[in-house]
Amino acid sequence: MSTLAKESTAEGVGFIEADQEENSQPREGTQLESSTASINSSILRYRKENGRTYHAYKDGKYVLPNDQSEQERLDLQHHLSLHTLDNKLYICPAGRDGGISLRNVLDLGTGTGAWALDFAEENPETQVYGVDLSPIQGPFVPPNVTFLVDDVEDQWTYNTKFDFIYSRHMTSSISDWSRYFEQSYANLTPGGWMEIMDIGAVMCDDGTLKKDGFLSRWVELFIEGTSKIDRSFLGYQTYYEKMEAAGFTNLRKVVYKWPTNRWPRDPKHKELGKNYFPTPLSSGLQGLSAAVFTRILGWSPEEMNALLEGVERELRDPRVHAYWPITVVYGQKPLAP
């Protein structure tokens, strides 16, 4: 196995066979695009950097932008996550199979609020709270949804306990994952569940991803940059162990795979790669990279863009059988004795 990051054995997707008919030159695709949204907010003035906007509350803490282009990427990522889980919002037993009723649910790092809104629609009797550093959620929300601007790394002061806490794609956002899970555990009701879903460093099972290629180089540098600010891109590798240490029981870990393009033979994985990739990551590649490469690693925008052009080509090349591992871990707070 040739990989950039080692994954521990877990439930989930095994080896994906490549479609030999796709093992050809990449097709022409659209170029990377980026845009800066005009944010009308009387509350926050966003940081502007490299033609992108970033949250102003706790300025500089989070490395991804919050502008319109990023919001579109987050919404596409939401649909990709739904497709991965066979149109389910989560996979743990929360609210199912005769468990405790879900009165209050917390969505950590809610982003555009897509998951919280969908959950609230499916569970109209549940009060759903979405928390994020950026107020980028739409103004029209159902009565059972509340969006809060807050930093989940601060001491939590919520005046209610939650029956289910959900967290998705927060890698490189948290510096102390042990505390993150400890606070989540402390703010769950007995019998409540927590589930976290996150993307990992690109991998390849058949050696077609060159270790000295552009994509491999980008991943290594992204890990280096996020590690320098104590928010490593590899944090997802410790979720199971840190949740166990926090006190969670009935733990389960499942690993899915997001192919980088249309290379797989399996219809579902081909659809994931063809219809969603390289759209969510590739079209947002500049946004994913800008702060890490220019603010942290000290690259010039020109140097970064030259690397990203090569990364873009490899992401589109069906001869490169790479994928992003998607790790889901969930666990339960035991019922009170």
HELIX and SHEET records of a PDB file:
HELIX    1   1 GLN A   20  GLU A   22  5                                   3    
HELIX    2   2 GLN A   68  THR A   84  1                                  17    
HELIX    3   3 ALA A  114  GLU A  122  1                                   9    
HELIX    4   4 TRP A  177  ALA A  186  1                                  10    
HELIX    5   5 PHE A  214  LYS A  228  1                                  15    
HELIX    6   6 GLY A  235  THR A  238  5                                   4    
HELIX    7   7 TYR A  239  ALA A  246  1                                   8    
HELIX    8   8 PRO A  267  GLU A  271  1                                   5    
HELIX    9   9 LEU A  272  TYR A  276  3                                   5    
HELIX   10  10 THR A  279  SER A  282  1                                   4    
HELIX   11  11 LEU A  285  ALA A  290  1                                   6    
HELIX   12  12 ALA A  291  ILE A  296  3                                   6    
HELIX   13  13 PRO A  301  ARG A  316  1                                  16    
SHEET    1   A 8 SER A   2  THR A   3  0                                        
SHEET    2   A 8 MET A 203  CYS A 204 -1                                        
SHEET    3   A 8 ALA A 322  GLN A 332 -1                                        
SHEET    4   A 8 LEU A 188  ILE A 199 -1                                        
SHEET    5   A 8 PHE A 162  ARG A 168  1                                        
SHEET    6   A 8 ASN A 104  LEU A 108  1                                        
SHEET    7   A 8 GLN A 127  ASP A 132  1                                        
SHEET    8   A 8 VAL A 145  VAL A 149  1                                        
SHEET    1   B 5 SER A   2  THR A   3  0                                        
SHEET    2   B 5 MET A 203  CYS A 204 -1                                        
SHEET    3   B 5 ALA A 322  GLN A 332 -1                                        
SHEET    4   B 5 THR A 249  PRO A 259 -1                                        
SHEET    5   B 5 GLU A  11  GLY A  12  1                                        
SHEET    1   C 2 ARG A  47  GLU A  49  0                                        
SHEET    2   C 2 ARG A  52  TYR A  54 -1                                        
END                                                                             
